[in-house]
Amino acid sequence: MKIISSFLAGCAVLGLSLSAEAATFAAPKNYSIIIVDGAKTGGVISDPREIELTPGQHQIVVFFKGLFKHGGDQIIASASDPIVINIPDVQENDSITFTYPRIRDYGSAQDFADHQTITITNNGESVSKDKASYFILQSDKGFQLDRDFLTELNSLGLLYVSPENTAKQNRNDQKLSNCRDSGFKDCPDTIRSTAEARNTYLKNTEGNSLRTQDGIPLTSENALESARRNEPLNKPAETPKVNGQMLDGLKSIYNSADPATRKAFREWLEKN
């Protein structure tokens, strides 16, 4: 009894949930959860594959990407479009996931990525469309590295944002508004210190070509947003520094794409 009591107390201190009543959503292998109820998941290392759900309505966006056998190599295959799953009324003890056809190699992975037919299940049983449904968020622009799925869903009137996430966004917007109106005095510590340093830097280097981390010319108008992301001040050298890790990742994604997708990507580069 002492051991059990100590374990329960330790879990309480660590903030771990012991409830067997919590509903869950789990993405199967090669899928990750990228958006939940109108907010990006923002995993520390990678996007999660399992989350707890409160009773009620939920919208979960998942993305297909994985390593698959191609001859003697392992190559990344990924979908161009995410799957949007709508669950109108989650109940306690629900255990929701989905299945998809078995993928044997890179070729079948690419074929599947073009269609992504899945079967949603709850506690091991397939569910009717009124209990859970899905659609693929398609784009007519082909493969894109910089798609904003939240904006796309919102523009189509298909985005669900939970009351909790709406309230959180409203609080964040109010903090940023207060920060801006107070001249960076009434700000969260990170924003205030970064923004003050940035403004000082702007004043002392007036006339120089300063840029944000994204390469956008730095002005007082975008200084706050850049500071909110806690980006370092950046005055580019004559030869911009290349992010080797990101470059390798882009090369890997490009090399793993099919010819049609590569062509669409090259066309996008030429236009942008």
C-alpha positions in Angstrom: 0.0 0.0 0.0 2.9 2.4 0.8 4.4 1.7 -2.6 1.1 2.4 -4.4 0.5 5.6 -2.4 4.0 6.8 -3.2 3.5 6.2 -6.9 0.2 8.0 -6.9 1.7 11.0 -5.0 4.6 11.1 -7.4 2.3 11.2 -10.4 0.4 14.0 -8.9 3.5 16.0 -8.3 4.6 15.5 -11.9 1.2 16.4 -13.2 0.6 13.0 -14.9 -2.9 12.0 -15.7 -4.1 8.7 -14.2 -7.6 9.0 -15.6 -8.8 5.9 -17.6 -11.7 8.0 -18.8 -9.8 10.3 -21.1 -10.6 9.9 -24.8 -7.6 9.6 -27.2 -6.8 10.0 -30.9 -3.8 8.1 -32.3 -2.3 8.5 -35.8 -1.0 5.2 -37.2 2.6 4.7 -38.4 3.7 7.2 -41.1 1.2 9.8 -40.0 1.7 12.7 -37.6 -0.8 15.1 -36.1 -0.1 18.7 -37.3 -3.2 20.6 -36.3 -5.8 20.1 -33.5 -8.9 22.3 -33.2 -7.4 25.3 -35.1 -4.0 25.3 -33.5 -0.7 23.8 -34.7 0.6 21.0 -32.5 4.2 22.4 -32.4 6.0 19.3 -31.2 9.4 19.8 -29.6 11.2 17.4 -31.9 8.4 16.2 -34.2 4.6 16.4 -34.4 2.9 14.0 -32.0 1.1 10.8 -33.0 -1.2 10.5 -30.0 -3.3 13.1 -28.1 -5.9 13.2 -25.4 -9.3 14.6 -26.3 -11.9 16.3 -24.1 -15.6 15.3 -24.7 -17.2 17.3 -27.5 -16.3 18.5 -31.0 -12.8 18.1 -32.5 -11.0 18.6 -35.8 -7.6 16.9 -36.3 -5.3 17.3 -39.3 -2.8 14.6 -40.0 0.0 14.3 -42.6 1.5 11.3 -44.3 5.3 10.9 -44.5 7.6 8.0 -44.0 10.7 6.0 -45.1 10.0 3.2 -47.5 12.1 0.6 -49.3 13.2 1.4 -52.8 15.6 -1.1 -54.1 18.4 -1.3 -51.6 17.6 2.2 -50.1 15.1 3.8 -47.9 13.5 6.9 -49.4 11.1 9.4 -48.0 7.6 9.4 -49.5 5.1 12.0 -48.4 1.7 13.3 -49.4 1.1 16.7 -50.9 -2.2 17.1 -49.1 -3.1 16.5 -45.4 -6.2 14.6 -44.2 -8.7 16.6 -42.1 -10.7 14.5 -39.6 -13.9 15.9 -38.1 -15.3 14.3 -34.9 -18.5 16.0 -33.9 -19.0 14.5 -30.5 -16.2 12.7 -28.7 -17.2 10.7 -25.7 -15.3 9.6 -22.6 -13.4 6.3 -23.2 -13.3 6.8 -27.0 -10.1 5.5 -28.6 -10.1 6.9 -32.1 -7.6 6.1 -34.8 -7.7 5.1 -38.5 -6.3 2.4 -40.7 -5.1 2.4 -44.3 -4.0 -0.3 -46.8 -0.7 -2.0 -46.2 2.2 -0.3 -48.0 5.0 -2.6 -49.2 7.5 -0.2 -50.8 8.2 3.3 -52.0 6.1 2.8 -55.2 3.0 1.8 -53.3 3.6 4.6 -50.8 3.6 7.2 -53.5 0.4 5.6 -55.0 -1.3 5.7 -51.7 -0.2 9.3 -51.0 -2.1 10.4 -54.1 -5.4 9.1 -52.8 -5.1 8.4 -49.1 -8.2 6.2 -48.5 -8.6 5.6 -44.8 -11.0 3.9 -42.4 -11.7 5.7 -39.1 -12.2 3.4 -36.1 -13.3 3.8 -32.5 -12.3 1.2 -30.0 -11.4 -1.1 -32.8 -14.7 -0.7 -34.7 -15.2 1.3 -37.9 -17.5 4.3 -37.3 -20.3 5.8 -39.4 -19.8 9.2 -41.1 -22.1 10.9 -38.6 -19.7 9.9 -35.9 -16.4 10.8 -37.7 -15.6 11.8 -41.2 -12.6 13.0 -43.2 -11.6 14.8 -46.3 -8.3 15.6 -48.1 -7.4 19.2 -48.2 -6.4 19.4 -51.8 -4.6 22.2 -53.6 -4.5 22.8 -57.4 -1.0 24.2 -57.1 0.7 20.9 -56.8 3.6 20.2 -54.3 4.3 23.2 -52.1 6.8 23.6 -49.2 5.2 26.6 -47.7 1.5 25.8 -47.5 -0.5 27.3 -44.7 -3.1 24.6 -43.9 -4.8 26.7 -41.2 -5.3 29.6 -43.7 -6.6 27.3 -46.4 -9.1 25.7 -44.1 -10.3 29.1 -42.8 -10.6 30.5 -46.3 -12.8 27.6 -47.3 -15.0 27.9 -44.2 -13.9 24.4 -43.1 -11.8 25.3 -40.1 -13.0 24.4 -36.6 -11.4 26.3 -33.7 -12.2 25.2 -30.2 -13.4 27.7 -27.6 -10.2 27.1 -25.7 -8.0 27.9 -28.7 -10.1 30.9 -29.6 -9.7 32.3 -26.1 -6.0 31.6 -26.1 -5.6 33.4 -29.4 -7.6 36.3 -28.2 -5.4 36.6 -25.1 -2.2 36.4 -27.2 -3.6 39.1 -29.6 -4.4 41.3 -26.7 -0.9 40.9 -25.2 0.6 41.9 -28.6 -1.7 44.8 -28.9 -0.9 46.1 -25.4 2.8 45.6 -26.2 2.6 47.6 -29.4 0.5 50.4 -27.9 2.8 50.7 -24.9 5.9 51.1 -27.0 7.1 47.7 -26.0 6.8 48.5 -22.2 3.8 46.3 -21.4 5.0 43.1 -23.0 5.9 39.6 -22.1 9.6 39.5 -21.0 10.9 37.8 -24.1 9.1 40.1 -26.5 9.9 43.2 -24.6 13.7 42.6 -24.3 14.0 41.5 -27.9 11.8 44.3 -29.3 13.6 47.0 -27.3 17.0 45.7 -28.6 15.7 45.6 -32.1 14.3 49.1 -32.0 17.6 50.4 -30.7 19.4 48.6 -33.4 17.0 50.0 -36.0 17.7 53.5 -34.8 21.4 53.1 -34.7 21.6 51.5 -38.1 19.2 53.7 -40.0 19.8 53.5 -43.7 21.4 50.1 -43.6 19.9 47.1 -45.3 18.6 45.0 -42.3 16.5 41.9 -42.7 14.5 39.6 -40.6 15.4 35.9 -40.3 13.1 35.2 -43.2 15.0 37.6 -45.4 12.3 40.3 -45.3 13.6 43.9 -45.1 13.3 44.9 -41.4 11.2 47.9 -40.6 9.5 49.2 -37.4 6.2 47.7 -38.7 7.4 44.1 -38.8 9.8 44.4 -35.8 7.2 43.4 -33.3 6.2 40.3 -35.2 9.8 39.3 -35.7 10.5 39.9 -32.0 7.4 37.9 -31.0 9.1 34.9 -32.7 12.2 35.7 -30.7 14.3 35.8 -33.9 17.9 37.0 -33.7 18.8 40.3 -35.2 20.2 39.8 -38.6 22.2 42.0 -40.9 23.1 39.7 -43.8 26.6 39.4 -45.0 27.4 39.8 -48.7 27.3 36.0 -49.0 24.2 34.7 -47.1 24.9 31.8 -44.8 23.3 28.5 -46.0 21.4 26.4 -43.6 23.0 23.1 -44.5 20.6 20.9 -42.5 17.5 22.5 -44.2 19.2 22.3 -47.6 19.8 18.6 -47.2 16.2 18.2 -46.1 14.9 20.0 -49.1 17.1 17.9 -51.4 15.8 14.7 -49.8 12.2 15.8 -50.3 12.8 16.8 -53.9 14.7 13.6 -54.7 12.0 11.4 -53.2 9.2 13.2 -55.3 7.8 11.7 -58.5 8.7 13.4 -61.8 5.3 15.3 -62.0 5.8 16.7 -58.5 9.3 17.7 -59.3 8.2 19.5 -62.4 5.4 21.3 -60.5 8.0 22.4 -57.8 10.4 23.7 -60.4 7.6 25.7 -62.0 6.7 27.1 -58.6 10.4 28.2 -58.0 10.4 30.0 -61.3 7.3 32.0 -60.5 8.5 32.8 -57.0 
